[in-house]
Amino acid sequence: MRYVDESSITLLDLNGFVYRKLIRFVSGTDPFASALSRFNSLPEESVASVLQKIPEDWGCTEQEKYTLLTYLMTRHAMIPSVPELLRHRLPYWKGGV
């Protein structure tokens, strides 16, 4: 089983087809502000509520749901650092974080 390092975020290859098509749309000042605002307003209770709706026949124990919630919320807390990682790869970004 492969585990993801929970202490850092690693960018995927940004030279692929989709990246090349989308790069021009990431422009202006603070292009991620709206998305980050919505993302940061996602409460842990909402995520927990979704996890509780996992069907029993999937065989997911309460401990596994809790572990998944912990992992997701840890990653959620790291998301605000992603734009700074991308900044040097987005030539149309005019500033702001």
C-alpha positions as CSV (number, residue, x, y, z in Angstrom):
1,M,0.0,0.0,0.0
2,R,1.3,3.5,-0.9
3,Y,1.0,6.2,1.7
4,V,1.0,10.0,0.9
5,D,3.3,12.2,2.9
6,E,1.0,14.2,5.0
7,S,3.6,16.9,5.9
8,S,4.0,18.4,2.4
9,I,2.3,19.0,-0.9
10,T,4.1,17.8,-4.1
11,L,3.0,19.3,-7.4
12,L,2.2,17.0,-10.2
13,D,3.8,17.4,-13.6
14,L,2.7,20.8,-14.9
15,N,3.9,20.2,-18.4
16,G,1.0,18.0,-19.5
17,F,-1.7,18.6,-22.0
18,V,-4.3,19.9,-19.6
19,Y,-1.9,22.3,-17.9
20,R,-0.9,23.8,-21.2
21,K,-4.5,24.3,-22.1
22,L,-5.5,25.9,-18.8
23,I,-2.4,28.0,-17.9
24,R,-3.7,31.1,-19.8
25,F,-6.9,31.1,-17.7
26,V,-4.9,31.6,-14.5
27,S,-4.4,35.3,-14.8
28,G,-4.8,38.6,-13.1
29,T,-4.3,39.5,-9.5
30,D,-5.0,36.8,-6.9
31,P,-6.6,34.3,-9.3
32,F,-7.2,31.7,-6.6
33,A,-8.9,34.1,-4.1
34,S,-12.5,33.1,-4.8
35,A,-11.8,29.3,-4.9
36,L,-9.7,29.5,-1.7
37,S,-12.4,31.5,0.1
38,R,-15.0,28.9,-0.7
39,F,-12.7,26.0,0.1
40,N,-11.6,27.6,3.4
41,S,-15.3,27.9,4.4
42,L,-15.8,24.2,4.2
43,P,-16.4,23.1,7.8
44,E,-15.1,19.8,9.2
45,E,-18.7,18.9,10.2
46,S,-19.7,18.9,6.5
47,V,-16.9,16.5,5.6
48,A,-17.7,14.3,8.5
49,S,-21.3,14.2,7.5
50,V,-20.4,13.0,4.0
51,L,-18.2,10.3,5.4
52,Q,-21.0,9.0,7.7
53,K,-23.1,8.4,4.6
54,I,-20.6,5.8,3.2
55,P,-22.8,2.7,2.7
56,E,-22.3,-0.1,5.3
57,D,-21.8,-2.6,2.5
58,W,-18.6,-0.8,1.6
59,G,-17.1,-2.3,4.7
60,C,-15.7,1.0,6.0
61,T,-15.3,0.9,9.8
62,E,-15.8,3.9,12.0
63,Q,-12.1,4.0,12.7
64,E,-11.4,4.1,8.9
65,K,-13.9,7.0,8.5
66,Y,-12.2,8.8,11.3
67,T,-8.8,8.2,9.8
68,L,-10.0,9.5,6.4
69,L,-11.5,12.6,8.1
70,T,-8.3,13.3,9.8
71,Y,-6.3,12.9,6.6
72,L,-8.7,15.1,4.6
73,M,-8.7,17.9,7.2
74,T,-4.9,17.8,7.4
75,R,-4.7,18.2,3.6
76,H,-7.5,20.9,3.8
77,A,-5.3,22.9,6.1
78,M,-2.4,22.8,3.6
79,I,-4.4,24.0,0.6
80,P,-3.7,27.8,1.2
81,S,0.0,27.1,0.6
82,V,-0.6,25.7,-2.9
83,P,-0.9,29.0,-4.8
84,E,2.6,30.0,-3.7
85,L,4.0,26.7,-5.0
86,L,2.3,27.4,-8.4
87,R,3.2,31.1,-8.7
88,H,6.5,30.6,-10.6
89,R,4.7,28.3,-13.1
90,L,1.9,30.7,-14.0
91,P,3.2,33.5,-16.2
92,Y,-0.1,35.4,-16.5
93,W,-0.5,35.7,-12.7
94,K,-0.1,39.4,-11.9
95,G,0.3,39.2,-8.1
96,G,-1.5,38.6,-4.9
97,V,-1.8,35.3,-3.1
